[in-house]
Amino acid sequence: MVTGMGVISPLGQNPAAFFENLLAGVSGVRRLPDEFRKRLSVTVAAPAAFDAARHFSEPRLRILDRVSQFAIVAAGQALSDSGLELAAEDRDRIGVYLGTGMGGAETTDEGYATFYGRGSDRVRPYTVLMSMNNAPASWIALEHGLGGPNITYSTACSSSAVAVGEAYRAMQRGEAEVMFAGGSEAPLTQGTLKAWDALRTLAIEDPEDPARSCKPFAKDRTGLVLGEGAAVLLLESLDHARKRGAPIRGEIGGYGLCTDCGHLTRPSVAGQARAMRLALADAAATPADVDYINAHGTGTLQNDVVETQAIKEVFGDRARRIPVSATKSMHGHLLGAAGVMELVATFLAMRRGAIPPTINLHIPDPDCDLDYVKDRGREGVDIGLALSNSFAFGGTNAVLVARAMD
């Protein structure tokens, strides 16, 4: 059961603000500052308006990369939202499963700039500890004294979806009663943006409005927009949640995981369809049960067509009647944190009875012909079961089933 949620995002620094902005079709995409993008071709990104000094002392900031800062705060929100009293818990039965694609990119970038760029023989002593991918999960455990399983998943864009799915599996096996599960990413450094730009997958700035640069499923889409942030869920077994009278926000109802095994970057219709079918089978659900799909929807030329085709393959004639949204159009692509951010959006949509839109879809692509809930949110919708899709470079496909609880 999901009993708590935390969010740090380009659209708000808590779940409520995040979802209100999603529903209103607000874009978190911004033009990068002139000085920052001096040597970059990419000009837009989706930064989080995060004031680290509000949450951490100066000594702590010297040993925490931005990716860990996000994770710690989002986990704290999830814990507060759940009302769980850690003092009354066996903390050795509480785990942390987190996903990240880039880890401490800010620290890594700074270290290279110091050593190679400025020619210094000294780099920050904590460089390894700040940049390692498992730092965010480890800091959450240290922050709260959690002695259960602590695992970091790095499967590129599906990292946090895999982390949530594997936490769900571990709880089914009885390995923990409570789990912090989610992801964090802070890739908006010059070096990281330059590397991504070299892949030719990043969006070109919209000539009229930078905020409209990410256009999933539109004919004039030009690529993805990188974002940053974190989202963390607090998961509990049903018995544990009921015993303490916990607020139940929803249920992870199923999980599908597979690999394309065809190409490192080219998505596969068969692989994406297989992941959706595996998730539905795990949830003992059928395509007829699905009321909403939060799409991977990156805004790249290949992915959007492939995902559309995969949805059609799984859902057949019903595919065009299922509302679909690509919230990356607003919060950007958070890489390893994207899956859980979109899962949070899915659970909040269920609770509110309202589906967030796909913005900037003004020129339809004839090859992308589903109900993408354009421009503004759709209210008054009953969502009992939904899919959240995450498909990654490297071919790791992860699909999570979100189920509403009465």
C-alpha positions in Angstrom: 0.0 0.0 0.0 1.1 3.6 -0.7 0.7 5.5 2.6 2.9 8.5 1.9 4.3 10.5 -1.0 7.0 13.2 -1.4 8.0 15.3 -4.4 10.6 17.8 -5.4 10.0 18.8 -9.0 10.1 21.5 -11.6 6.4 22.1 -10.9 6.4 22.3 -7.1 8.2 21.2 -3.9 5.4 18.9 -2.6 2.8 16.6 -4.1 -0.1 19.0 -3.8 1.6 21.8 -5.6 3.1 19.4 -8.2 -0.3 18.0 -9.1 -2.2 21.4 -9.2 0.4 22.7 -11.7 0.1 19.5 -13.7 -3.6 19.7 -13.9 -3.5 23.3 -14.9 -1.0 22.5 -17.7 1.8 24.6 -16.3 5.2 24.1 -17.9 8.3 23.8 -15.8 10.5 24.2 -18.9 12.8 27.3 -18.9 15.5 28.8 -21.0 18.9 28.2 -19.4 20.8 31.3 -18.2 23.0 32.8 -20.9 26.2 32.3 -18.9 25.4 28.7 -18.1 24.8 27.7 -21.7 27.7 29.6 -23.2 29.3 26.4 -24.6 26.1 24.4 -25.1 23.8 23.9 -28.0 20.9 23.0 -25.8 19.1 26.0 -24.5 16.2 24.7 -22.4 15.7 22.5 -19.3 13.2 21.9 -16.4 15.0 23.0 -13.2 13.5 22.6 -9.7 13.2 25.8 -7.7 14.8 24.1 -4.7 16.4 26.2 -1.9 18.8 23.7 -0.3 19.6 26.2 2.5 16.1 25.9 3.8 16.6 22.2 4.5 20.3 21.7 5.3 23.0 23.4 7.2 26.2 24.7 5.5 28.3 21.8 6.8 25.8 19.2 5.5 25.7 20.9 2.1 29.4 20.4 1.8 28.9 16.6 1.8 25.6 16.3 0.0 25.3 16.4 -3.8 22.1 17.9 -5.1 20.8 14.4 -6.0 21.0 13.4 -2.4 19.4 16.6 -1.2 16.4 16.0 -3.3 16.1 12.4 -2.1 16.3 13.2 1.6 13.7 15.9 1.4 11.3 13.9 -0.7 11.7 10.9 1.7 11.0 13.2 4.6 7.8 14.4 3.0 6.7 10.8 2.3 7.3 9.9 6.0 5.4 12.9 7.2 2.5 12.3 4.8 2.2 8.7 6.1 2.1 9.6 9.7 4.4 6.7 10.5 6.1 7.0 13.9 9.6 5.6 13.4 10.2 5.5 17.2 7.5 2.8 17.4 8.8 0.7 14.5 11.4 -2.0 14.1 13.7 -0.1 11.8 15.5 -3.2 10.8 12.3 -4.1 9.0 12.3 -0.8 7.0 14.1 -0.7 3.6 15.1 1.9 1.0 14.9 1.1 -2.7 15.9 4.0 -4.9 16.6 4.6 -8.6 19.0 7.1 -10.3 20.5 7.2 -13.7 23.3 9.7 -13.2 24.0 9.7 -9.5 25.9 12.7 -8.2 26.4 14.4 -11.6 27.0 17.8 -10.1 29.9 16.6 -8.0 31.4 14.5 -10.9 31.2 17.5 -13.2 32.8 19.8 -10.6 35.6 17.3 -10.0 36.4 17.0 -13.7 36.3 20.8 -14.1 38.7 21.3 -11.1 41.2 18.6 -12.2 41.2 19.0 -15.9 39.8 22.4 -16.5 41.5 24.4 -13.8 44.5 22.1 -13.5 44.2 21.7 -9.7 45.8 18.7 -8.0 43.2 18.7 -5.3 39.5 17.8 -5.7 36.9 17.7 -2.9 37.7 14.9 -0.4 34.1 13.7 -0.5 33.9 13.5 -4.3 33.5 9.7 -4.4 31.0 9.6 -1.6 28.9 12.4 -3.0 28.9 11.2 -6.6 28.3 7.4 -6.1 24.9 6.3 -7.3 23.9 4.7 -4.0 24.5 7.9 -2.0 20.9 9.1 -2.0 19.5 5.8 -0.8 22.2 5.5 1.8 21.5 9.0 3.1 17.8 8.3 3.5 18.7 5.2 5.6 21.2 7.2 7.7 18.8 10.1 8.2 16.2 7.8 9.8 18.3 4.9 11.1 16.8 2.3 8.8 18.5 -1.2 8.9 16.4 -3.0 6.3 17.5 -3.7 2.7 19.0 -0.8 0.9 19.4 -1.1 -2.9 20.0 1.4 -5.7 18.8 0.6 -9.2 20.3 2.3 -12.3 18.5 1.3 -15.5 18.6 4.7 -17.1 15.1 6.2 -17.6 13.3 3.3 -15.9 15.5 3.3 -12.7 12.9 4.5 -10.2 10.1 2.5 -11.7 12.3 -0.6 -11.3 13.1 0.5 -7.7 9.4 0.8 -6.8 8.6 -2.5 -8.6 11.4 -4.4 -6.8 10.4 -2.9 -3.4 6.9 -4.1 -4.1 8.3 -7.6 -4.9 10.5 -7.6 -1.8 7.5 -6.8 0.4 5.5 -9.6 -1.2 8.4 -11.9 -0.2 8.2 -10.6 3.4 11.7 -9.0 3.4 10.4 -5.7 4.9 7.1 -4.3 6.3 7.8 -0.8 5.2 9.8 0.6 2.3 10.9 4.0 1.0 10.8 3.6 -2.8 11.5 6.1 -5.5 14.2 8.0 -7.3 16.2 11.1 -7.5 18.1 12.9 -10.4 20.0 16.1 -10.7 21.5 16.1 -14.2 21.4 19.8 -15.1 25.2 20.4 -15.2 27.1 21.7 -18.2 28.9 18.4 -18.7 25.8 16.2 -18.5 23.8 18.5 -20.8 26.7 18.5 -23.3 26.8 14.7 -23.3 23.1 14.4 -23.8 23.1 17.0 -26.5 25.7 14.9 -28.4 23.1 12.1 -28.6 20.9 14.5 -30.6 17.9 13.6 -28.5 17.3 17.0 -26.8 14.5 19.3 -27.8 15.1 22.5 -29.8 13.8 25.6 -28.1 10.4 26.6 -29.3 10.9 29.9 -31.2 7.8 31.5 -29.7 8.0 30.3 -26.0 10.7 28.2 -24.4 8.1 26.7 -22.0 6.5 25.0 -25.1 9.7 23.2 -26.1 8.6 19.7 -25.0 5.9 18.3 -27.3 5.2 14.6 -26.8 3.1 13.0 -29.5 3.1 16.2 -31.6 4.2 16.2 -35.3 6.5 19.1 -34.6 8.2 17.5 -31.6 12.0 17.8 -31.6 13.2 15.8 -28.6 13.1 15.5 -24.8 13.8 18.2 -22.2 15.9 17.2 -19.2 14.5 17.9 -15.8 15.6 17.4 -12.2 14.0 16.4 -8.9 12.9 13.4 -6.8 9.8 11.5 -5.8 9.6 8.9 -3.0 6.7 6.7 -1.9 6.3 5.1 1.5 5.0 1.6 1.0 3.5 -0.6 3.7 2.0 -4.0 3.8 -1.7 -4.0 4.1 -1.7 -5.5 7.5 0.9 -3.0 8.8 -1.0 -0.1 7.4 -4.3 -1.2 8.8 -3.0 -2.0 12.2 -1.9 1.6 12.7 -4.8 3.1 10.8 -2.6 4.6 8.1 -4.0 6.8 5.3 -3.9 4.6 2.2 -3.2 6.6 -0.9 -3.4 3.7 -3.4 -1.9 0.3 -4.1 0.9 -0.9 -6.3 -1.3 -3.5 -8.0 1.2 -5.1 -10.4 4.7 -4.8 -12.0 6.0 -5.8 -15.4 9.7 -5.9 -16.2 11.5 -7.0 -19.4 14.3 -6.1 -21.8 14.1 -5.2 -25.5 17.5 -6.9 -26.2 17.5 -5.4 -29.6 19.3 -2.0 -29.6 20.8 0.2 -26.9 18.7 3.3 -27.7 16.1 2.3 -30.3 12.8 1.4 -28.5 10.9 -1.8 -29.3 7.1 -2.1 -29.8 7.3 -5.8 -28.8 9.3 -5.0 -25.7 7.0 -2.2 -24.5 3.9 -4.3 -25.2 5.4 -7.2 -23.3 6.1 -5.1 -20.2 2.5 -3.8 -20.2 1.1 -7.3 -20.6 3.3 -8.6 -17.8 2.2 -5.8 -15.5 -1.5 -6.5 -16.2 -1.0 -10.3 -15.7 0.7 -9.6 -12.4 -2.2 -7.5 -11.3 -4.7 -10.2 -12.5 -6.2 -7.5 -14.7 -7.2 -7.3 -18.4 -6.9 -4.4 -20.9 -10.6 -3.7 -20.3 -9.8 -2.8 -16.7 -7.5 0.0 -17.5 -8.9 3.5 -17.1 -5.8 5.7 -17.7 -2.2 5.4 -18.9 0.6 7.7 -17.9 2.8 7.3 -20.9 6.6 7.4 -21.0 6.0 10.1 -23.7 9.4 11.6 -24.0 8.9 13.8 -27.1 11.5 12.1 -29.2 10.6 11.1 -32.7 11.0 7.4 -32.2 9.7 6.8 -28.7 6.3 8.4 -29.2 5.4 6.4 -32.3 6.7 3.2 -30.8 4.8 3.7 -27.5 1.6 4.5 -29.4 2.0 1.3 -31.4 2.7 -0.7 -28.3 -0.4 0.6 -26.6 -2.5 -0.3 -29.7 -1.0 -3.8 -29.7 -1.9 -4.4 -26.1 -5.3 -2.7 -26.0 -6.6 -3.3 -29.6 -9.7 -1.4 -30.5 -10.0 0.0 -27.0 -6.7 1.8 -27.2 -8.2 5.0 -28.6 -10.8 5.1 -25.8 -8.2 5.1 -22.9 -7.1 8.6 -21.8 -3.3 8.9 -22.1 -1.1 11.7 -20.9 2.6 12.5 -21.1 3.4 14.7 -18.1 7.0 15.0 -19.3 5.6 17.8 -21.5 5.5 19.8 -18.2 8.1 18.5 -15.8 10.6 17.3 -18.4 12.4 14.0 -18.4 13.9 13.3 -14.9 15.7 10.3 -16.2 16.1 7.9 -13.3 13.5 9.7 -11.3 10.9 10.0 -14.1 9.1 6.7 -13.4 8.2 7.4 -9.8 7.4 11.0 -10.5 4.8 9.9 -13.1 3.5 7.2 -10.7 2.9 9.9 -8.1 1.0 11.9 -10.7 -1.0 8.7 -11.5 -2.0 8.1 -7.9 -2.9 11.8 -7.4 -5.0 11.6 -10.6 -6.9 8.7 -9.1 -7.5 10.5 -5.8 -8.6 13.7 -7.5 -10.6 12.0 -10.3 -8.8 14.2 -12.8 -6.3 13.4 -15.5 -3.3 15.7 -16.2 -2.9 16.8 -19.8 -0.2 16.5 -22.5 0.5 20.1 -23.2 2.0 21.6 -26.5 0.2 19.0 -28.6 -1.1 21.6 -31.1 0.0 19.8 -34.4 -1.1 16.2 -34.2 1.2 13.5 -35.5 -1.0 11.2 -37.7 1.1 8.2 -36.4 0.2 9.2 -32.8 -3.6 9.0 -32.7 -4.7 8.1 -29.2 -6.6 10.2 -26.6 -3.7 12.2 -25.2 -5.8 14.6 -23.0 -4.5 17.8 -24.6 -3.7 21.2 -23.1 -5.7 21.1 -19.8 -6.6 18.4 -17.3 -9.8 16.3 -17.6 -11.9 16.4 -14.4 -14.7 14.1 -13.2 -13.0 10.9 -14.3 -13.3 7.7 -12.3 -9.9 5.9 -12.4 -9.9 2.5 -10.7 -6.8 1.1 -12.4 -4.0 2.8 -14.3 -0.6 2.0 -15.9 2.5 4.0 -15.6 5.0 3.3 -18.4 8.8 3.7 -18.1 11.1 2.6 -21.0 14.8 3.1 -21.0 18.0 3.4 -22.9 19.5 0.0 -22.6 16.1 -1.6 -23.2 14.9 -2.0 -19.7 11.1 -1.7 -19.8 9.2 -1.3 -16.5 5.4 -0.8 -16.1 3.6 -0.3 -12.8 -0.1 -0.8 -12.2 -1.7 1.7 -9.9 -4.9 0.6 -8.2 -7.3 2.9 -6.3 -8.3 1.9 -2.8 -11.8 2.4 -1.4 
